[in-house]
């Protein structure tokens, strides 16, 4: 970036944000550089979030108008309620999307904060405008294809919006609120909400539409999980072994993975004398699991190995290095 423009951006940022922090004189070069770096990271993150939310809005709108609306199929959650009301009333879907999600946005303001509520409000309004204004073709009238691909595009849209830091379906907010109030899991609350929605669909529309709508919900939820959790599945591995040094070298040299060493102490000893040991922790992909087990068995077949699924990671070297 041009140095002149860079200085203008920095000084403008400091002028509006740091009057209390720097009441007298000019900040140091270090603080200027730090503030500039923070601003650049924030701008990049906001642009990325904006793009994800916009793509999510168009994907969900395509799922609505290209598949679900013409067949009166519904989904779970707030989108399902909107589609159900659109099927039994003459109220346009874009009005229902805003009306149904409005209580959830207010609830999100109280639970998640002002910033989240603002992004969610803009995302929901954007979805409503896209449904109202953008023309999408009716792709197919085949019930099974409508259920599957309508759920796919709707789930992808909701997932991309969540990756961007907003929601276009307020059910998750309600689930968080009820789970805190009644000490239940979020998953149980979502299941209960969807059982009620599909029961109304079976009564007001037909059992056949309700069953196809369940297929839509399954397709949407699986796509949502795929979008949020990513393609790769990571596994956290904890290894307790008397051959910890050799295992550590194997992880670094053969698998090319970083390791963290915890200092531990054995708790099971018949003679009452425990010994110190190194506990190894690393993260690998599922594709590397078979090779890791093979290499550990070569070194010590009786090593104690604990495996935990990890949805995503950030930083470190696992995403930078190729699979070995």
Secondary structure in CASP SS format (residue, H / E / C, confidence):
PFRMAT SS
TARGET T0000
AUTHOR 0000-0000-0000
METHOD secondary structure of the structure
MODEL  1
X C 1.00
X C 1.00
X H 1.00
X H 1.00
X H 1.00
X H 1.00
X H 1.00
X H 1.00
X H 1.00
X H 1.00
X H 1.00
X H 1.00
X H 1.00
X H 1.00
X H 1.00
X H 1.00
X H 1.00
X C 1.00
X C 1.00
X C 1.00
X C 1.00
X C 1.00
X C 1.00
X C 1.00
X C 1.00
X C 1.00
X C 1.00
X C 1.00
X H 1.00
X H 1.00
X H 1.00
X H 1.00
X H 1.00
X H 1.00
X H 1.00
X H 1.00
X H 1.00
X H 1.00
X H 1.00
X H 1.00
X H 1.00
X H 1.00
X H 1.00
X H 1.00
X H 1.00
X H 1.00
X H 1.00
X H 1.00
X H 1.00
X H 1.00
X H 1.00
X H 1.00
X H 1.00
X H 1.00
X H 1.00
X H 1.00
X H 1.00
X H 1.00
X H 1.00
X H 1.00
X H 1.00
X H 1.00
X H 1.00
X H 1.00
X H 1.00
X H 1.00
X H 1.00
X H 1.00
X H 1.00
X H 1.00
X H 1.00
X C 1.00
X C 1.00
X C 1.00
X C 1.00
X C 1.00
X H 1.00
X H 1.00
X H 1.00
X H 1.00
X H 1.00
X H 1.00
X H 1.00
X H 1.00
X H 1.00
X H 1.00
X H 1.00
X H 1.00
X C 1.00
X C 1.00
X C 1.00
X C 1.00
X H 1.00
X H 1.00
X H 1.00
X H 1.00
X H 1.00
X H 1.00
X H 1.00
X H 1.00
X H 1.00
X H 1.00
X H 1.00
X H 1.00
X H 1.00
X H 1.00
X H 1.00
X H 1.00
X H 1.00
X H 1.00
X H 1.00
X H 1.00
X C 1.00
X H 1.00
X H 1.00
X H 1.00
X H 1.00
X H 1.00
X H 1.00
X H 1.00
X H 1.00
X H 1.00
X H 1.00
X H 1.00
X H 1.00
X H 1.00
X H 1.00
X H 1.00
X H 1.00
X H 1.00
X H 1.00
X H 1.00
X H 1.00
X C 1.00
X C 1.00
X C 1.00
X C 1.00
X C 1.00
X C 1.00
X C 1.00
X C 1.00
X C 1.00
X H 1.00
X H 1.00
X H 1.00
X H 1.00
X H 1.00
X H 1.00
X H 1.00
X H 1.00
X H 1.00
X H 1.00
X H 1.00
X H 1.00
X H 1.00
X H 1.00
X H 1.00
X H 1.00
X H 1.00
X H 1.00
X H 1.00
X H 1.00
X H 1.00
X C 1.00
X C 1.00
X C 1.00
X C 1.00
X C 1.00
X C 1.00
X C 1.00
X H 1.00
X H 1.00
X H 1.00
X H 1.00
X H 1.00
X H 1.00
X H 1.00
X H 1.00
X H 1.00
X H 1.00
X H 1.00
X H 1.00
X C 1.00
X C 1.00
X C 1.00
X H 1.00
X H 1.00
X H 1.00
X H 1.00
X H 1.00
X H 1.00
X H 1.00
X H 1.00
X H 1.00
X H 1.00
X H 1.00
X H 1.00
X H 1.00
X H 1.00
X H 1.00
X H 1.00
X H 1.00
X H 1.00
X H 1.00
X C 1.00
X C 1.00
X H 1.00
X H 1.00
X H 1.00
X H 1.00
X H 1.00
X H 1.00
X H 1.00
X H 1.00
X H 1.00
X H 1.00
X H 1.00
X H 1.00
X H 1.00
X H 1.00
X H 1.00
X H 1.00
X H 1.00
X H 1.00
X H 1.00
X H 1.00
X H 1.00
X H 1.00
X H 1.00
X C 1.00
X C 1.00
X C 1.00
X C 1.00
X E 1.00
X E 1.00
X E 1.00
X E 1.00
X E 1.00
X E 1.00
X E 1.00
X C 1.00
X C 1.00
X C 1.00
X H 1.00
X H 1.00
X H 1.00
X H 1.00
X H 1.00
X H 1.00
X H 1.00
X H 1.00
X H 1.00
X H 1.00
X C 1.00
X C 1.00
X C 1.00
X C 1.00
X C 1.00
X C 1.00
X E 1.00
X E 1.00
X E 1.00
X E 1.00
X E 1.00
X E 1.00
X C 1.00
X C 1.00
X C 1.00
X C 1.00
X C 1.00
X C 1.00
X C 1.00
X C 1.00
X C 1.00
X C 1.00
X E 1.00
X E 1.00
X E 1.00
X E 1.00
X E 1.00
X E 1.00
X E 1.00
X E 1.00
X E 1.00
X E 1.00
X H 1.00
X H 1.00
X H 1.00
X H 1.00
X H 1.00
X H 1.00
X H 1.00
X H 1.00
X H 1.00
X H 1.00
X H 1.00
X H 1.00
X H 1.00
X H 1.00
X C 1.00
X C 1.00
X C 1.00
X C 1.00
X E 1.00
X E 1.00
X E 1.00
X E 1.00
X E 1.00
X E 1.00
X E 1.00
X C 1.00
X C 1.00
X C 1.00
X C 1.00
X C 1.00
X C 1.00
X C 1.00
X C 1.00
X C 1.00
X C 1.00
X C 1.00
X C 1.00
X C 1.00
X C 1.00
END
